[in-house]
């Protein structure tokens, strides 16, 4: 059962990113919220991304394991700073 850490500006975005990387539907995954993130000062300085851990049964995922470069692509898209 692969497990990935996914990040996003919001918890929903972090979940969506992780599900996309695993190729799973939300119903087929176990999702744990690590951090809900924060907007920071005026939404500019000190912001922290939301972080979730997502795991799913291999038989229910189209992509068995997300590559490190795939994860970085989503992390950079979610947190351009």
N, CA, C and O atoms as a DFTB+ gen file, in Angstrom:
324 C
 N C O
     1  1       0.846      -1.168       0.000
     2  2       0.000       0.000       0.000
     3  2       0.894       1.235       0.000
     4  3       1.509       1.541       1.022
     5  1       0.984       1.956      -1.128
     6  2       1.839       3.142      -1.161
     7  2       1.248       4.263      -0.316
     8  3       0.030       4.417      -0.227
     9  1       2.117       5.029       0.292
    10  2       1.701       6.203       1.049
    11  2       2.557       7.367       0.607
    12  3       3.780       7.260       0.513
    13  1       1.898       8.483       0.336
    14  2       2.645       9.671      -0.066
    15  2       2.251      10.838       0.823
    16  3       1.167      10.861       1.406
    17  1       3.148      11.797       0.912
    18  2       2.870      13.069       1.564
    19  2       2.603      14.062       0.455
    20  3       3.391      14.188      -0.482
    21  1       1.501      14.761       0.561
    22  2       1.129      15.718      -0.473
    23  2       0.884      17.080       0.169
    24  3       0.409      17.169       1.301
    25  1       1.214      18.135      -0.566
    26  2       1.063      19.500      -0.055
    27  2       0.197      20.323      -0.997
    28  3       0.070      20.007      -2.180
    29  1      -0.393      21.375      -0.462
    30  2      -1.197      22.287      -1.254
    31  2      -1.475      23.547      -0.459
    32  3      -1.179      23.612       0.734
    33  1      -2.041      24.545      -1.113
    34  2      -2.386      25.787      -0.418
    35  2      -3.490      25.540       0.605
    36  3      -3.546      26.204       1.640
    37  1      -4.368      24.577       0.309
    38  2      -5.445      24.200       1.210
    39  2      -5.415      22.680       1.379
    40  3      -4.740      21.976       0.629
    41  1      -6.146      22.191       2.362
    42  2      -6.226      20.745       2.565
    43  2      -6.847      20.080       1.335
    44  3      -6.393      19.019       0.906
    45  1      -7.864      20.690       0.779
    46  2      -8.529      20.120      -0.405
    47  2      -7.552      20.018      -1.572
    48  3      -7.526      19.008      -2.274
    49  1      -6.750      21.058      -1.781
    50  2      -5.767      21.031      -2.867
    51  2      -4.701      19.964      -2.612
    52  3      -4.278      19.274      -3.540
    53  1      -4.270      19.830      -1.369
    54  2      -3.275      18.810      -1.028
    55  2      -3.837      17.409      -1.285
    56  3      -3.134      16.545      -1.809
    57  1      -5.085      17.185      -0.922
    58  2      -5.730      15.889      -1.163
    59  2      -5.842      15.626      -2.656
    60  3      -5.508      14.540      -3.128
    61  1      -6.309      16.616      -3.391
    62  2      -6.447      16.455      -4.850
    63  2      -5.105      16.134      -5.509
    64  3      -5.029      15.268      -6.381
    65  1      -4.051      16.830      -5.093
    66  2      -2.714      16.581      -5.644
    67  2      -2.272      15.146      -5.374
    68  3      -1.778      14.458      -6.267
    69  1      -2.455      14.705      -4.135
    70  2      -2.044      13.354      -3.765
    71  2      -2.844      12.278      -4.487
    72  3      -2.277      11.286      -4.943
    73  1      -4.150      12.465      -4.593
    74  2      -4.986      11.494      -5.302
    75  2      -4.590      11.410      -6.772
    76  3      -4.588      10.331      -7.363
    77  1      -4.258      12.548      -7.347
    78  2      -3.819      12.571      -8.744
    79  2      -2.507      11.809      -8.902
    80  3      -2.344      11.044      -9.852
    81  1      -1.581      12.012      -7.985
    82  2      -0.293      11.317      -8.053
    83  2      -0.459       9.807      -7.922
    84  3       0.230       9.042      -8.597
    85  1      -1.372       9.378      -7.054
    86  2      -1.601       7.949      -6.856
    87  2      -2.534       7.350      -7.912
    88  3      -2.553       6.136      -8.116
    89  1      -3.294       8.201      -8.569
    90  2      -4.266       7.712      -9.539
    91  2      -5.452       7.045      -8.871
    92  3      -5.987       6.063      -9.384
    93  1      -5.869       7.577      -7.721
    94  2      -6.954       6.985      -6.937
    95  2      -8.121       7.951      -6.783
    96  3      -7.993       9.161      -6.973
    97  1      -9.256       7.373      -6.434
    98  2     -10.411       8.183      -6.065
    99  2     -10.389       8.358      -4.551
   100  3      -9.805       7.549      -3.830
   101  1     -11.025       9.413      -4.083
   102  2     -11.057       9.708      -2.656
   103  2     -11.666       8.549      -1.864
   104  3     -11.228       8.251      -0.752
   105  1     -12.670       7.902      -2.438
   106  2     -13.351       6.793      -1.763
   107  2     -12.432       5.594      -1.559
   108  3     -12.661       4.781      -0.664
   109  1     -11.396       5.481      -2.382
   110  2     -10.495       4.330      -2.336
   111  2      -9.225       4.595      -1.538
   112  3      -8.340       3.742      -1.490
   113  1      -9.123       5.765      -0.912
   114  2      -7.885       6.148      -0.231
   115  2      -8.136       6.428       1.244
   116  3      -9.244       6.767       1.661
   117  1      -7.075       6.274       2.010
   118  2      -7.095       6.676       3.416
   119  2      -6.316       7.975       3.511
   120  3      -5.160       8.044       3.093
   121  1      -6.941       8.997       4.055
   122  2      -6.348      10.335       4.085
   123  2      -6.211      10.791       5.529
   124  3      -7.162      10.738       6.310
   125  1      -4.999      11.243       5.868
   126  2      -4.737      11.798       7.196
   127  2      -4.184      13.207       7.037
   128  3      -3.225      13.429       6.299
   129  1      -4.789      14.141       7.725
   130  2      -4.331      15.530       7.674
   131  2      -3.207      15.715       8.684
   132  3      -3.389      15.499       9.882
   133  1      -2.045      16.118       8.183
   134  2      -0.886      16.371       9.037
   135  2      -0.903      17.819       9.501
   136  3      -0.676      18.103      10.677
   137  1      -1.176      18.742       8.568
   138  2      -1.213      20.168       8.876
   139  2      -2.223      20.843       7.961
   140  3      -2.273      20.566       6.763
   141  1      -3.026      21.730       8.536
   142  2      -4.007      22.457       7.734
   143  2      -3.391      23.677       7.065
   144  3      -4.057      24.346       6.274
   145  1      -2.148      23.974       7.363
   146  2      -1.459      25.102       6.750
   147  2      -1.940      26.421       7.318
   148  3      -2.829      26.468       8.168
   149  1      -1.330      27.498       6.827
   150  2      -1.735      28.837       7.249
   151  2      -1.415      29.823       6.137
   152  3      -0.478      29.636       5.361
   153  1      -2.213      30.867       6.082
   154  2      -2.057      31.868       5.025
   155  2      -0.892      32.809       5.287
   156  3      -0.367      33.408       4.348
   157  1      -0.481      32.951       6.522
   158  2       0.605      33.865       6.827
   159  2       0.121      35.302       6.910
   160  3      -1.081      35.567       6.871
   161  1       1.049      36.211       7.023
   162  2       0.745      37.628       7.160
   163  2       0.255      38.192       5.841
   164  3       1.007      38.230       4.867
   165  1      -0.981      38.625       5.795
   166  2      -1.613      39.188       4.599
   167  2      -1.574      38.219       3.410
   168  3      -1.676      38.637       2.257
   169  1      -1.428      36.939       3.699
   170  2      -1.369      35.946       2.635
   171  2      -0.061      35.961       1.859
   172  3       0.044      35.310       0.819
   173  1       0.935      36.690       2.343
   174  2       2.186      36.836       1.601
   175  2       3.379      36.206       2.306
   176  3       4.086      35.384       1.723
   177  1       3.604      36.588       3.554
   178  2       4.805      36.151       4.260
   179  2       4.451      35.114       5.319
   180  3       3.437      35.237       6.007
   181  1       5.279      34.113       5.441
   182  2       5.100      33.125       6.491
   183  2       4.026      32.097       6.231
   184  3       3.606      31.394       7.150
   185  1       3.575      31.996       4.999
   186  2       2.541      31.008       4.706
   187  2       3.127      29.604       4.777
   188  3       4.296      29.386       4.461
   189  1       2.289      28.654       5.198
   190  2       2.703      27.260       5.293
   191  2       1.680      26.417       4.541
   192  3       0.477      26.638       4.677
   193  1       2.143      25.461       3.754
   194  2       1.206      24.649       2.986
   195  2       0.465      23.646       3.868
   196  3       0.951      23.254       4.928
   197  1      -0.696      23.247       3.419
   198  2      -1.413      22.143       4.051
   199  2      -0.695      20.859       3.660
   200  3      -0.205      20.738       2.538
   201  1      -0.629      19.896       4.585
   202  2       0.074      18.639       4.338
   203  2      -0.852      17.488       4.709
   204  3      -1.452      17.483       5.784
   205  1      -0.962      16.513       3.809
   206  2      -1.753      15.310       4.074
   207  2      -0.942      14.073       3.724
   208  3      -0.054      14.125       2.874
   209  1      -1.249      12.965       4.379
   210  2      -0.703      11.662       4.031
   211  2      -1.832      10.857       3.410
   212  3      -2.925      10.763       3.969
   213  1      -1.557      10.278       2.247
   214  2      -2.580       9.516       1.538
   215  2      -2.033       8.133       1.233
   216  3      -0.926       7.989       0.715
   217  1      -2.817       7.127       1.556
   218  2      -2.442       5.756       1.216
   219  2      -3.650       5.072       0.594
   220  3      -4.796       5.402       0.900
   221  1      -3.373       4.114      -0.283
   222  2      -4.446       3.391      -0.955
   223  2      -3.954       2.022      -1.372
   224  3      -2.755       1.808      -1.549
   225  1      -4.878       1.105      -1.527
   226  2      -4.581      -0.250      -1.974
   227  2      -4.085      -0.202      -3.421
   228  3      -4.673       0.482      -4.259
   229  1      -3.006      -0.929      -3.712
   230  2      -2.433      -0.947      -5.066
   231  2      -3.464      -1.281      -6.136
   232  3      -3.426      -0.719      -7.231
   233  1      -4.361      -2.168      -5.836
   234  2      -5.334      -2.608      -6.849
   235  2      -6.333      -1.518      -7.214
   236  3      -7.028      -1.629      -8.223
   237  1      -6.412      -0.470      -6.406
   238  2      -7.364       0.612      -6.662
   239  2      -6.703       1.862      -7.226
   240  3      -7.363       2.885      -7.411
   241  1      -5.399       1.785      -7.501
   242  2      -4.652       2.931      -8.015
   243  2      -4.133       2.637      -9.413
   244  3      -3.708       1.520      -9.709
   245  1      -4.173       3.654     -10.270
   246  2      -3.614       3.471     -11.604
   247  2      -2.108       3.701     -11.612
   248  3      -1.391       3.041     -12.364
   249  1      -1.612       4.630     -10.786
   250  2      -0.173       4.869     -10.637
   251  2       0.238       4.279      -9.306
   252  3      -0.160       4.788      -8.258
   253  1       1.021       3.223      -9.324
   254  2       1.349       2.526      -8.080
   255  2       2.193       3.387      -7.154
   256  3       1.962       3.389      -5.944
   257  1       3.164       4.116      -7.687
   258  2       4.026       4.957      -6.855
   259  2       4.310       6.245      -7.604
   260  3       4.691       6.222      -8.774
   261  1       4.126       7.359      -6.932
   262  2       4.461       8.638      -7.531
   263  2       5.972       8.815      -7.474
   264  3       6.614       8.477      -6.479
   265  1       6.523       9.343      -8.546
   266  2       7.958       9.577      -8.554
   267  2       8.279      10.835      -7.758
   268  3       7.407      11.673      -7.530
   269  1       9.510      10.960      -7.346
   270  2       9.934      12.135      -6.595
   271  2       9.769      13.398      -7.437
   272  3       9.403      14.446      -6.905
   273  1      10.031      13.317      -8.732
   274  2       9.883      14.496      -9.591
   275  2       8.417      14.890      -9.728
   276  3       8.105      16.077      -9.825
   277  1       7.505      13.904      -9.738
   278  2       6.076      14.216      -9.770
   279  2       5.675      14.967      -8.508
   280  3       4.945      15.955      -8.580
   281  1       6.147      14.504      -7.350
   282  2       5.828      15.150      -6.083
   283  2       6.359      16.578      -6.063
   284  3       5.661      17.487      -5.614
   285  1       7.579      16.788      -6.542
   286  2       8.152      18.135      -6.567
   287  2       7.357      19.050      -7.489
   288  3       7.180      20.232      -7.192
   289  1       6.878      18.512      -8.601
   290  2       6.084      19.302      -9.536
   291  2       4.826      19.827      -8.843
   292  3       4.487      21.003      -8.977
   293  1       4.139      18.961      -8.105
   294  2       2.940      19.384      -7.405
   295  2       3.278      20.329      -6.259
   296  3       2.558      21.303      -6.037
   297  1       4.350      20.067      -5.532
   298  2       4.751      20.933      -4.432
   299  2       5.074      22.327      -4.941
   300  3       4.660      23.312      -4.330
   301  1       5.796      22.434      -6.036
   302  2       6.152      23.734      -6.595
   303  2       4.933      24.466      -7.113
   304  3       4.837      25.686      -6.983
   305  1       4.002      23.735      -7.699
   306  2       2.774      24.338      -8.215
   307  2       1.938      24.890      -7.066
   308  3       1.332      25.954      -7.189
   309  1       1.905      24.161      -5.943
   310  2       1.094      24.545      -4.803
   311  2       1.715      25.651      -3.982
   312  3       1.008      26.463      -3.385
   313  1       3.039      25.687      -3.949
   314  2       3.743      26.656      -3.116
   315  2       4.874      27.288      -3.931
   316  3       6.024      26.867      -3.810
   317  1       4.563      28.300      -4.765
   318  2       5.568      28.872      -5.660
   319  2       6.677      29.627      -4.966
   320  3       7.674      29.951      -5.611
   321  1       6.557      29.925      -3.681
   322  2       7.608      30.698      -2.986
   323  2       8.770      29.864      -2.646
   324  3       9.735      30.358      -2.062
